[in-house]
Amino acid sequence: MPPACAQTAVTSVSREAERAARPGPAANFTGTVSVRPIFPVSPPSTVSAGEVTFQPGARSNWHRHPMGQHLIVTAGLGWTQAEGGAVVEMRPGDVIWCPPGVKHWHGATPDQGVTHIAIQETVAGSNVEWLEPVTAAQYRR
Amino acid sequence: MPPACAQTAVTSVSREAERAARPGPAANFTGTVSVRPIFPVSPPSTVSAGEVTFQPGARSNWHRHPMGQHLIVTAGLGWTQAEGGAVVEMRPGDVIWCPPGVKHWHGATPDQGVTHIAIQETVAGSNVEWLEPVTAAQYRR
């Protein structure tokens, strides 16, 4: 997620060209992932958002969000799974809610990429706790 | 904004067909406006989101958000203005931040509608304080 910025006293606008996509780090993702910032935390607000695109076969590591996370799927076909639960398909127009502290992952399907907007709140300076990769066996089961 | 829903213990998915657009109420908007819920507040999270479409000439009343509001413009051409400030054009890809307590409005241009995602946090049960309409003179200045 992008860093917090100083609070502005008036309405501010960021144009898409100012928010370049960057590769999702290999420490947190398997495969090819890009993350485009949408908006950083603007205190005292705690919410931030980013657009994440997973190429076919790519997925996040297992992770948790301290205040949960909402995903708005905008393109492609994806999968998400909470630990111990079924894999759920994500299609454009779907909105996914993962509650606080629930260990989960999300990503593309093997043959089709997916793009979603991710919205989460920051608690004590963090909006995510990264865990281990989703193995090929876990992903393909 | 949609009402808060009971917290779920696992990941939940809402499909677009379950989130029908409704007219923006005449008490809060001028002209033809539709509001499609994206996600309600899921406690302890305080964030909610909705997609708002303004037909040409339509706009919100003046209003304030207790923890601010982020707009992600997805289609068309819009205007937004904070009290005492300049009117700012909103185009697809633009992201607008309006800080807590700042009196503002947003809407379409006279000749072109606009659609944006609106994301805001709830404080003490409210995410917006509605004020008076934006007059034709204020809108056309």
Interface residues (C-beta under 8 A of the other chain):
Chain A: Q7 T8 A9 V10 T11 S12 V13 S14 R15 E16 A17 R19 I38 F39 S42 P44 S45 T46 V47 A49 M67 G68 H70 I72 T80 Q81 A82 G85 V88 M90 P92 G93 D94 V95 I96 W97 C98 P99 P100 V102 H104 I117 I119 E121
Chain B: Q7 T8 A9 V10 T11 S12 V13 S14 R15 E16 A17 R19 I38 F39 S42 P44 S45 T46 V47 A49 M67 G68 H70 I72 T80 Q81 A82 G85 V88 M90 R91 P92 G93 D94 V95 I96 W97 C98 P99 P100 V102 H104 I117 I119 E121
